[in-house]
Amino acid sequence: MQYSADGQSDGTATVQFPQPGFLASVFGDLGADQGPEPDGAAGRAVPGRPGPDPADLNPDQPGTADPNPADPNPADPGEAIAAHARAAALTHHRTLTVQAEHDRLADLLRRAALPVSAMDFESQLRHYEPRPYPADAPGADEGSEPRWEDFAPAEPAVADPERGPSRRLLDSGYQRELAQARLTHQRALREWRTRQAEAGSPAADESRRAHEAAEEARARAVREYNESLEECRRAYRLAEPAAVESLLERALAAAETATQDLSAPCRAVFRPLTRTAVLDLDLPPLDLVPSLTGYRLAPEGDIVPVPRPPADRATDYLRLVARLALRSLQAADAVDTDEILAGVVLNGWLREPGAAEPLCLLSVDADRDALARTRLLPPETPYEDRDDEGVYADAEQDEALVRLRQLGAAVTPDPYARTVVQPAAQAGATVPAAPDLSANEFVQLVRDLLTRGGLAEWSVRLRGPAGLVATGEGAPGSALPGRWVVWASRDTASVGVEQIETLAEAVREESAERGLRLTTGRFAEEALDLTAEESHRHIHLIDGDGVRELARTHLGLPLAAGH
């Protein structure tokens, strides 16, 4: 403040500025346009008087400010630190996203190995339990009128017996219980009187009749459903394809309930000729398995993805596929309580958008005996954290893959390279041909044909994709008496003399009486001439036409010509 000579204030003020540059920094932070910084008297702000024109300032004179000073420190260290922190946070967030994908895969592996319940006919039966009429319910007693004594609460205990009951009436808790009891009594009394008034009325009789009609409809619906289920069971026992396929697909759909968030449907086709079910399993997409382990921040500040080894990713996908395949096999085996199926063929197909044909990455051909000997799912938890292996196990040690290989399954070595395997059998044509059958189906077909012909005590010695060698013995009065050596094959080329000589030698080694050479193809003229000789008349021949005729005669089912 300015003071006059007598010591009184004259009402004016003198502004004291900090060091030069302070106001410029303040205005800069506020986003305002500022003029040159004041210096000395020229820089002082006087009320009512404008400041100096920046054009009048001489930058060469000392004490003047440069209107465009050069920034001596163009790179802000704080901004660089903030950018690095943002990149580190983004790296951590992306790594957490990848970890969530790994956790989801681990959860799918666990749920895909859960045991499935058998969806047989017994478990699908419905039971009718009648519901009583509300007026006849245990709580709807139409006896005597409700009494207050049955609802009145017990009076509170009195600490001083000399004080009368008036002290008990002042107890607030007792008063609340008393009021609630009165409400309950009034409600029960009102309901009792309403029932008494409605008893015998036309409305009550109509309500009872409607209830009885509804119960009869419920009982009839349950009875009709169980009768239709029994019809399906009879058709199933007769090995009718529609009934068997319906039961299998219902069991396969029930097995998928544990992993409803994973699309892996399985369809079933039943071939009565060989009593084999062919299952087509749609495999999950390849991108379900994470391709990264996370992200890292490079020294330059870039966010770099960390890929997983391709072998680890392929192993994880195969582990999931193996569990889905085992689950489908278990569902088909558990539902077949009447042992209609002689075997199961399962093919795993990868159907990619835009692909012309699906890729077969897995194929299993298992007969009933193999399924019975193999425990399809591990007894312990299939997914465990191990300190030495991490969360994923090696493919050679994975329980599900080991069990599939015990069943003779063909599994692709690298699904991400789209390496396919040959399907054991395909359910295409309604009437299959011999090449359409799997190895187990062909063995089952030959066994059924010769067993129906009288060849009992069947024993398979050698078997392969193209055929089998077996021995059997027929009763003296049967069509095939004595001990036989059977060589059956699915040949496209004609059978020559060399194979006839080999069969004759096997008959001598087995001390058998006769030999049977069965082929779905043809015999060469030289082979036919050889069996006509006296030394080889114990060798009998059946070609493709004979096989189809035997199937029609003994099994009552057609077999298409080979292709």
C-alpha positions in Angstrom: 0.0 0.0 0.0 1.1 3.7 -0.6 1.1 5.9 2.4 0.9 9.7 2.5 3.0 12.0 4.6 0.6 11.8 7.6 0.9 8.0 7.6 -2.5 7.2 6.1 -3.0 5.0 3.2 -3.8 6.7 -0.1 -5.8 3.6 -1.4 -3.3 2.6 -4.1 -1.4 -0.7 -4.2 1.9 -1.7 -5.6 2.1 -5.1 -7.3 5.3 -7.1 -6.5 6.1 -9.7 -9.3 8.2 -12.8 -8.8 11.2 -13.5 -10.9 10.8 -13.1 -14.7 9.1 -16.1 -16.4 6.7 -17.0 -13.6 3.6 -15.5 -15.2 4.5 -16.9 -18.6 4.6 -20.4 -17.1 1.3 -19.9 -15.3 -0.4 -18.6 -18.5 1.1 -21.4 -20.4 -0.4 -24.0 -18.0 -3.8 -22.3 -18.3 -3.6 -22.4 -22.1 -3.7 -18.5 -22.5 -1.8 -16.4 -24.9 0.7 -14.2 -23.0 2.8 -11.3 -24.1 6.5 -10.7 -23.2 7.5 -11.1 -19.7 7.8 -7.8 -17.8 11.2 -6.5 -16.7 11.7 -3.6 -14.4 9.5 -0.6 -14.8 8.5 -1.5 -18.3 7.2 -4.8 -17.0 5.2 -3.5 -14.2 1.4 -3.6 -14.6 -0.1 -0.3 -13.7 -3.9 -0.2 -13.3 -5.5 1.6 -16.2 -2.4 1.7 -18.3 -1.7 -0.9 -21.1 1.6 -2.7 -21.1 4.3 -2.1 -23.6 4.0 -3.3 -27.2 6.1 -6.4 -27.9 7.2 -4.8 -31.1 8.8 -1.9 -29.2 11.0 -4.2 -27.2 14.5 -4.5 -28.4 15.7 -8.2 -28.0 19.3 -6.9 -28.0 18.9 -4.8 -25.0 19.4 -6.4 -21.6 16.3 -6.9 -19.6 14.0 -7.6 -22.6 12.4 -10.9 -23.3 12.5 -12.9 -26.6 9.0 -13.5 -27.8 10.0 -16.9 -29.2 12.7 -18.2 -27.0 14.3 -21.6 -28.0 13.4 -24.6 -25.8 16.6 -25.8 -24.4 15.0 -29.2 -23.4 12.6 -30.3 -26.2 12.2 -34.0 -24.9 10.1 -34.1 -21.7 11.4 -37.0 -19.5 8.1 -37.2 -17.7 6.2 -37.9 -20.9 8.6 -40.7 -21.8 8.1 -42.3 -18.4 4.4 -42.1 -18.8 4.4 -43.7 -22.2 6.6 -46.6 -20.9 4.1 -47.1 -18.0 1.2 -47.2 -20.4 3.0 -49.8 -22.6 3.8 -51.9 -19.6 0.2 -51.8 -18.4 -1.1 -52.8 -21.9 1.5 -55.6 -22.0 0.2 -56.9 -18.7 -3.4 -56.7 -19.8 -2.8 -58.6 -23.0 -0.9 -61.3 -21.1 -3.8 -61.7 -18.7 -6.1 -62.2 -21.7 -3.8 -65.0 -23.0 -3.8 -66.5 -19.5 -7.6 -66.5 -19.5 -7.5 -68.5 -22.8 -5.2 -71.0 -21.2 -7.5 -71.3 -18.1 -10.5 -71.9 -20.4 -8.6 -74.7 -22.2 -7.7 -76.3 -18.9 -11.3 -76.1 -17.8 -12.5 -77.7 -21.0 -9.9 -80.5 -20.6 -11.3 -81.2 -17.1 -14.9 -81.1 -18.1 -14.5 -83.2 -21.3 -13.2 -86.1 -19.2 -16.1 -86.2 -16.8 -17.9 -89.5 -16.7 -21.2 -89.7 -18.7 -24.4 -91.3 -17.4 -25.9 -94.1 -19.4 -28.9 -92.9 -21.4 -30.5 -96.4 -21.7 -34.2 -97.2 -21.8 -34.5 -97.7 -18.1 -33.2 -94.2 -17.3 -35.6 -92.7 -19.8 -38.8 -94.2 -18.3 -41.2 -91.7 -16.7 -43.1 -92.2 -13.5 -46.5 -90.8 -12.6 -47.1 -89.6 -9.1 -50.7 -88.3 -8.5 -51.1 -84.9 -6.9 -53.9 -84.6 -4.3 -56.7 -82.2 -4.6 -55.9 -79.0 -2.6 -58.9 -79.5 -0.4 -57.8 -83.0 0.4 -54.3 -82.0 1.3 -52.9 -82.8 4.7 -53.0 -79.1 5.6 -56.6 -78.6 4.5 -58.4 -80.3 7.4 -62.1 -79.6 7.4 -62.7 -80.8 10.9 -63.7 -78.7 13.8 -63.6 -75.0 14.0 -60.1 -73.6 14.8 -59.9 -72.7 18.5 -58.0 -69.7 20.0 -56.5 -72.0 22.6 -54.5 -73.7 19.8 -53.0 -70.5 18.7 -52.5 -68.5 22.0 -48.8 -68.0 22.9 -47.4 -69.1 26.2 -47.3 -66.3 28.8 -43.8 -65.1 29.8 -42.4 -66.3 33.1 -42.7 -64.0 36.1 -39.6 -63.2 38.1 -41.6 -62.0 41.1 -44.7 -64.2 41.7 -46.1 -61.6 44.1 -46.6 -59.2 41.3 -49.8 -59.9 39.5 -50.4 -60.7 35.8 -50.5 -57.0 35.0 -46.7 -57.0 34.8 -46.8 -59.8 32.2 -49.1 -57.8 30.0 -46.6 -55.0 29.8 -44.0 -57.3 28.2 -43.5 -56.0 24.6 -42.3 -59.4 23.2 -45.3 -61.1 24.6 -47.6 -58.5 23.1 -46.1 -59.0 19.6 -46.5 -62.8 19.9 -50.1 -62.3 21.0 -50.9 -60.0 18.1 -49.3 -62.4 15.6 -51.2 -65.4 17.1 -54.5 -63.5 16.8 -53.9 -62.8 13.1 -53.0 -66.4 12.5 -56.2 -67.5 14.3 -58.4 -65.1 12.3 -56.9 -66.3 9.1 -57.4 -70.0 9.9 -60.9 -69.3 11.0 -61.7 -67.4 7.8 -60.3 -70.2 5.6 -62.2 -72.8 7.6 -65.5 -70.9 7.2 -64.8 -70.4 3.4 -64.2 -74.1 2.9 -67.4 -74.9 4.9 -69.3 -72.5 2.7 -67.9 -73.9 -0.5 -68.2 -77.5 0.4 -70.9 -79.1 -1.7 -71.2 -76.0 -4.0 -71.3 -76.5 -7.8 -68.0 -74.5 -8.1 -66.2 -76.9 -5.7 -67.5 -79.9 -7.6 -66.4 -78.4 -10.9 -62.9 -77.6 -9.5 -62.6 -81.2 -8.2 -63.6 -82.6 -11.6 -61.1 -80.4 -13.4 -58.4 -81.6 -11.1 -59.3 -85.2 -11.6 -59.3 -84.7 -15.4 -55.9 -83.0 -15.4 -54.5 -85.9 -13.3 -55.9 -88.4 -15.8 -54.3 -86.5 -18.7 -51.0 -86.6 -16.9 -51.2 -90.3 -16.2 -52.2 -90.9 -19.8 -49.3 -88.9 -21.2 -46.8 -90.8 -19.0 -48.3 -94.1 -20.0 -48.2 -93.3 -23.7 -44.6 -92.1 -23.5 -43.5 -95.3 -21.8 -45.4 -97.4 -24.3 -43.7 -95.5 -27.2 -40.4 -96.0 -25.4 -41.1 -99.7 -25.1 -41.8 -99.8 -28.9 -38.4 -98.2 -29.5 -36.8 -100.7 -27.2 -38.3 -103.6 -29.2 -37.1 -102.0 -32.4 -33.7 -101.5 -30.9 -33.5 -105.2 -29.9 -34.4 -106.1 -33.5 -31.4 -103.9 -34.6 -33.5 -101.6 -36.7 -31.3 -98.7 -37.8 -33.6 -95.9 -36.9 -34.1 -97.1 -33.3 -30.4 -97.8 -32.8 -29.4 -94.4 -34.2 -32.0 -92.6 -32.2 -30.8 -94.1 -28.9 -27.1 -93.5 -29.8 -27.6 -89.8 -30.7 -29.7 -89.2 -27.6 -26.8 -90.6 -25.5 -24.2 -88.6 -27.4 -26.2 -85.4 -26.9 -26.5 -86.1 -23.2 -22.7 -86.6 -23.0 -22.2 -83.1 -24.3 -23.9 -81.4 -21.4 -20.7 -80.9 -19.5 -19.2 -78.8 -22.3 -22.2 -77.0 -23.8 -20.0 -74.0 -24.5 -17.8 -76.2 -26.8 -19.4 -77.1 -30.2 -18.5 -80.7 -30.9 -21.6 -82.6 -32.1 -21.5 -86.3 -32.9 -23.8 -88.1 -35.3 -24.4 -91.8 -35.5 -25.1 -94.2 -38.4 -25.8 -97.9 -37.7 -25.0 -100.7 -40.2 -27.1 -103.8 -39.4 -24.9 -105.8 -41.8 -22.0 -105.7 -39.4 -23.9 -104.4 -36.3 -21.4 -101.5 -36.2 -22.1 -97.9 -35.3 -20.1 -95.3 -37.3 -19.8 -92.0 -35.3 -18.8 -88.7 -37.0 -17.4 -86.3 -34.4 -17.0 -82.6 -35.4 -13.8 -81.5 -33.8 -13.4 -78.0 -32.3 -11.6 -75.2 -34.3 -7.9 -75.1 -34.2 -7.8 -71.6 -32.8 -9.3 -72.8 -29.6 -5.8 -73.6 -28.3 -3.8 -70.4 -27.5 -0.9 -69.8 -29.8 0.9 -67.4 -27.4 2.3 -67.7 -23.9 1.9 -64.0 -23.3 3.4 -60.6 -24.3 6.7 -58.9 -23.3 7.8 -55.3 -23.5 10.9 -54.8 -25.6 13.7 -52.4 -24.6 12.6 -50.1 -27.4 9.1 -49.9 -26.0 7.4 -52.2 -28.4 4.8 -54.9 -27.2 6.1 -58.2 -28.6 4.0 -61.4 -28.6 5.7 -64.5 -27.2 4.6 -67.5 -29.3 4.3 -71.0 -28.0 6.3 -73.9 -29.5 4.2 -75.5 -32.3 4.6 -78.9 -30.9 3.1 -77.8 -27.5 0.1 -76.3 -29.2 -0.5 -79.4 -31.3 -0.2 -81.6 -28.2 -2.8 -79.5 -26.3 -5.3 -79.7 -29.2 -4.8 -83.5 -29.5 -5.4 -83.9 -25.7 -8.7 -82.1 -26.0 -9.7 -84.1 -29.1 -8.7 -87.4 -27.4 -11.0 -86.6 -24.5 -13.9 -85.8 -26.7 -13.4 -89.0 -28.7 -13.2 -91.1 -25.5 -16.3 -89.5 -24.2 -18.3 -90.4 -27.3 -17.0 -94.0 -27.2 -18.0 -94.3 -23.6 -21.5 -92.9 -24.3 -22.1 -95.4 -27.1 -20.8 -98.3 -25.0 -22.7 -97.4 -21.9 -26.1 -97.0 -23.7 -25.8 -100.4 -25.4 -27.0 -102.5 -22.5 -28.6 -105.1 -24.8 -25.3 -105.6 -26.6 -26.6 -104.9 -30.1 -23.4 -103.3 -31.2 -20.5 -105.5 -32.3 -18.2 -102.5 -32.7 -17.9 -98.8 -33.0 -16.0 -96.7 -35.6 -15.4 -93.1 -34.7 -14.0 -90.5 -37.1 -13.0 -87.0 -36.0 -13.6 -84.4 -38.7 -12.3 -80.8 -38.8 -14.7 -78.7 -40.7 -13.2 -75.3 -41.6 -15.1 -72.4 -43.2 -14.4 -72.2 -46.8 -12.8 -75.7 -47.1 -14.1 -77.9 -49.8 -13.9 -81.1 -47.8 -13.6 -81.8 -44.0 -10.3 -83.2 -42.8 -10.1 -86.5 -40.8 -7.7 -86.0 -38.0 -8.7 -89.0 -35.9 -10.1 -92.5 -36.5 -10.9 -95.3 -34.1 -12.0 -98.8 -35.1 -12.9 -100.7 -31.9 -14.9 -103.9 -31.4 -17.0 -104.6 -28.3 -14.3 -106.7 -26.6 -11.7 -103.9 -27.0 -14.1 -101.4 -25.5 -14.8 -103.7 -22.6 -11.1 -104.2 -21.9 -10.2 -100.5 -22.1 -11.1 -98.0 -19.4 -12.2 -95.1 -21.5 -11.6 -92.3 -19.0 -8.9 -91.9 -16.5 -10.0 -92.7 -12.9 -8.2 -89.6 -11.5 -8.5 -86.0 -12.4 -7.1 -85.7 -15.9 -5.8 -82.2 -15.5 -3.3 -81.6 -12.8 -0.7 -78.9 -12.2 2.8 -80.4 -12.1 5.8 -78.5 -11.1 8.1 -80.2 -13.5 5.8 -80.1 -16.5 3.7 -77.0 -16.0 0.0 -77.1 -16.8 0.3 -79.2 -19.9 1.5 -82.8 -20.1 3.6 -84.4 -22.9 1.6 -86.1 -25.6 3.3 -89.4 -25.0 2.3 -89.3 -21.3 -1.2 -88.0 -21.8 -3.7 -90.6 -20.4 -6.4 -90.0 -23.1 -4.0 -90.3 -26.0 -2.5 -93.4 -24.5 -5.9 -95.1 -24.2 -6.8 -94.1 -27.8 -3.6 -95.7 -29.1 -4.4 -98.8 -27.1 -7.5 -99.0 -29.2 -5.5 -98.8 -32.4 -6.5 -95.3 -33.2 -5.0 -93.3 -36.0 -4.2 -89.8 -34.8 -2.8 -87.0 -36.9 0.8 -86.1 -35.8 0.3 -82.3 -36.6 -3.3 -80.9 -36.8 -2.0 -77.4 -37.6 -0.2 -78.7 -40.7 -3.6 -80.3 -41.7 -2.1 -83.8 -41.8 -5.0 -86.1 -42.3 -5.4 -89.8 -41.5 -7.4 -92.5 -43.4 -10.8 -93.0 -41.9 -11.3 -96.6 -40.8 -14.8 -96.6 -42.3 -17.2 -94.0 -43.7 -21.0 -94.1 -43.3 -21.9 -93.0 -46.8 -24.0 -95.4 -48.7 -27.1 -97.0 -47.2 -25.9 -100.4 -48.5 -22.2 -100.6 -48.0 -19.7 -102.4 -50.1 -16.8 -104.5 -48.8 -14.2 -101.6 -49.3 -16.5 -99.3 -47.2 -16.2 -101.6 -44.2 -13.6 -101.2 -41.5 -11.1 -103.9 -40.6 -13.2 -105.0 -37.6 -16.4 -104.9 -39.7 -14.9 -107.1 -42.3 -13.8 -109.6 -39.7 -17.2 -109.5 -38.1 -18.9 -110.0 -41.5 -16.8 -113.1 -42.3 -17.3 -114.5 -38.9 -21.1 -114.1 -39.0 -21.2 -115.7 -42.5 -19.2 -118.7 -41.6 -20.7 -119.2 -38.2 -24.2 -119.2 -39.7 -22.9 -121.7 -42.2 -21.9 -124.1 -39.3 -18.3 -123.2 -38.6 -18.0 -122.8 -34.8 -15.1 -122.3 -32.4 -13.9 -119.3 -34.4 -10.3 -118.2 -33.6 -8.6 -115.3 -35.4 -4.9 -115.8 -35.8 -3.9 -112.8 -38.0 -5.8 -109.7 -38.9 -5.1 -106.5 -40.8 -6.7 -103.8 -42.8 -7.0 -106.1 -45.9 -8.2 -109.3 -44.3 -7.6 -112.0 -41.7 -6.5 -115.6 -41.2 -8.6 -117.7 -38.7 -9.3 -121.3 -37.8 -12.7 -122.9 -37.1 -14.2 -126.2 -36.5 -17.6 -127.4 -37.7 -19.8 -130.2 -36.3 -19.8 -133.5 -38.3 -23.4 -133.0 -39.6 -23.0 -129.3 -40.5 -22.4 -127.7 -43.9 -18.7 -127.1 -42.9 -17.6 -130.2 -41.0 -14.1 -130.7 -39.7 -11.3 -128.3 -38.9 -10.8 -125.4 -41.3 -8.2 -122.7 -42.1 -9.9 -119.5 -43.4 -8.1 -116.8 -45.4 -10.3 -113.9 -46.2 -9.3 -110.7 -47.8 -10.7 -107.6 -49.6 -8.8 -107.8 -52.9 -9.3 -105.7 -56.0 -6.8 -107.8 -57.9 -7.4 -111.4 -58.8 -6.1 -114.2 -56.5 -3.4 -116.2 -58.1 -1.8 -119.7 -57.7 0.8 -118.5 -55.1 -1.9 -117.7 -52.5 -3.6 -121.0 -53.0 -0.3 -122.8 -52.4 0.3 -120.7 -49.3 -3.2 -121.7 -47.9 -2.5 -125.4 -48.6 0.7 -125.2 -46.6 -1.1 -123.4 -43.7 -3.7 -126.2 -43.7 -0.9 -128.8 -43.3 0.8 -126.8 -40.5 -2.5 -126.5 -38.6 -3.4 -130.2 -39.0 -6.6 -129.0 -40.5 -8.8 -130.9 -43.0 -9.9 -128.1 -45.3 -9.0 -124.6 -46.3 -11.2 -121.7 -47.4 -10.0 -118.9 -49.5 -12.5 -116.0 -49.5 -12.1 -112.8 -51.4 -14.4 -109.9 -52.4 -12.7 -109.9 -55.8 -12.0 -112.6 -58.4 -9.8 -115.7 -58.8 -7.4 -116.2 -61.7 -8.1 -119.0 -64.1 -4.9 -120.8 -62.9 -6.1 -120.7 -59.3 -9.4 -122.3 -60.4 -7.7 -125.0 -62.3 -5.4 -125.7 -59.4 -8.2 -126.3 -57.0 -9.8 -128.7 -59.5 -6.8 -131.1 -59.1 -6.9 -133.9 -56.7 -4.1 -132.6 -54.5 -5.9 -129.3 -53.9 -9.5 -130.3 -53.7 -9.6 -129.7 -50.0 -9.2 -126.0 -50.8 -12.5 -124.2 -51.3 -12.9 -120.8 -53.0 -15.5 -118.0 -52.5 -15.3 -114.9 -54.7 -17.1 -111.5 -54.4 -20.4 -112.8 -55.9 -20.4 -115.7 -53.4 -19.8 -113.3 -50.5 -22.8 -111.2 -51.5 -24.9 -114.3 -51.9 -24.0 -115.6 -48.5 -24.8 -112.2 -46.9 -28.2 -112.3 -48.6 -28.8 -115.9 -47.6 -27.5 -116.1 -44.0 -27.9 -112.5 -42.8 -30.8 -111.4 -44.9 -29.0 -108.1 -45.7 -27.5 -106.9 -49.0 -23.8 -106.1 -49.6 -23.1 -103.9 -52.5 -20.5 -104.8 -55.2 -17.0 -103.5 -54.6 -15.7 -100.3 -56.3 
